[in-house]
């Protein structure tokens, strides 16, 4: 990296970043340049404060100082007015479901007007030059104190960036600083992103919880959904045990998903279908050699829950009118198998709410024998800033609030396995063993909950697998019916998810599967150790766009790129590649050896030919 203080620019990897300026509360304030040298830049603001950009090797940071008393900033950061020679950039989502993908500014200039989400990312990005195969990686390395955001403006050439740490009006006296930011060039896109992930791991206050085995098992959701009772769970438990024993494969987890509690928030109560509670079926799972698991959405409180009726002060309130914030509302026919019309956010900063959640996790782990926790909808605890939400305790950033829930979970469940879903991705390093990296698995190839989102997110987020946590691509569909996938599509998706080398689970009843499908899943399970795949072609494909709609029927940029995906593993026997034609027409590939793939077909290929 070359920092030129004379013209306030940074050059590396074929990309030039210039026209640097301070960014305070989302705006470039009136300022004058006071000093620029090899150590950084200092600006004096018209209000008498100073902002200093510190440059030390690959590390940048900004500090606002010179104020008296207490300062409550919404955000602090750096405006890069000109970023030249960028062909594509990585738009990194902040939580499991909002996706990560590459954007080609020149092609997206029109669709971004209707879908600005493609121009806002979080935590890090990779800038890909026009004339090279590498990348410039820019990313924050600490994520457990503040959320960090990157905005891309490419209405005109060259594009510009706004890089901010969201301070969330946390009070500071004397000075306030951003999180540290690293900026470096890499010869290959994924190598650069993996290096950034390693920096995140090293900066985290807790070491990543990396298991020496893949997380494998059965989850009730994508087959039974909320139609749960003891007999049907026992039926699936017996089937899972028979499959495991017959095929002699590891199948560790038996996880009961949503459907056993009456309302969100009433985590110690049960539906009438469970007159004996959930502990007996958990004990049966353990007797059969499984680790029993349960689903929970700890930040969710429904309006008809007993918890809300007894403790209405335990939910987050709107800054506008003081009513409970309701990020989810179901006023029509669909009620998501509950009676409630509104879903509120638990205020974990309230001592009573914190004590209750500690009791919940302690009970589940120590009395009910839960050894695997799937914690869902966690983004609800980090979505709202101080302009929108009133929390019981003032003066905390949204991530500090969110981390309270995460820390108490880990404290109460001990060494149980924790998988996070609908969660901020980068903050929980060191607290969770596994992370969902995309949306829920779909029953069709295309659409809002579809196979395509798995392919996109696994490819763009796979670099963190095995460094920060195990990636969870969600459950694999194996059944022959009740979905809209062809045999080829289903087989290819299962193989793709298995080859990724992270979490491997299904929801299907093993007794209802064909021998071919059971053999497919068994073959995937026999790779017992985490072995993350790589994406050697990441960022190389040109992208085009059309304008469609998302799951909320809002405008959304729909991208089209090369339909062939390549995942790769290096082992003692050489290089193994998974080559997946995700398109609806056959393709012929040269590769080291010629290969023809039918529509939606994938093959696992070694240097000496096709393996399977």
Buried (B, 14 or more C-beta within 10 A) or exposed (E): BEBEBEEBBBBBBBBBBBBBBBBBBBEBBEBEEEEBEEBBBBBBBEEEBBBBBBBEEBBBBBBBBBBEEEBBBBBBBBBBBBBBBBBBBBBBBBBBBBBBBBBBBBBBBEBBEEBEBBBBBBBBBBBBBEEBEBBBBBBBBBBBBBBBBBBBBBEEEBBBBBBBBBBBBBEBEEBBBBBBBBBBBBEBBBBBBBBBBBBBBEBBEEEBBEEEEBBBBBBBBBBBBBEBBBEBBBEBBBBBBEBBEEBEBBBBBBBBBBBBBBBBBBBBBBBEBBEEBBBBBBEBBBEBEBBBBBBBBBBBBBBBBBBBEEBEEBBBBBBEEEEBBBBBEBEEEEEBEBEBBBBBBBBBBBEEBBEBBBEBBBBBBEEBBBBBBBBBBBBBBBBBBBEEBBBBEEBBBBBBBBBBBBBBBBEBBEEBBBBBBBBBBBBBBBBBBBBBBBBBBBBBBEEBBBBBBBBBBBBBBBBBBBBBBBBBBBBBBBBBEEBEBEEBBBBBBBBBBBBBBBBBBBBBBBEBBEEEBBEBBBBBBEBEEBBBBBBBBBBBBEBEBEEEEEEEEEBBBBBEBBBBBBBBBEEEEEEBBBBBBBBEEEBEBEEEEEBEBEBBBBBBBBEEEEEE
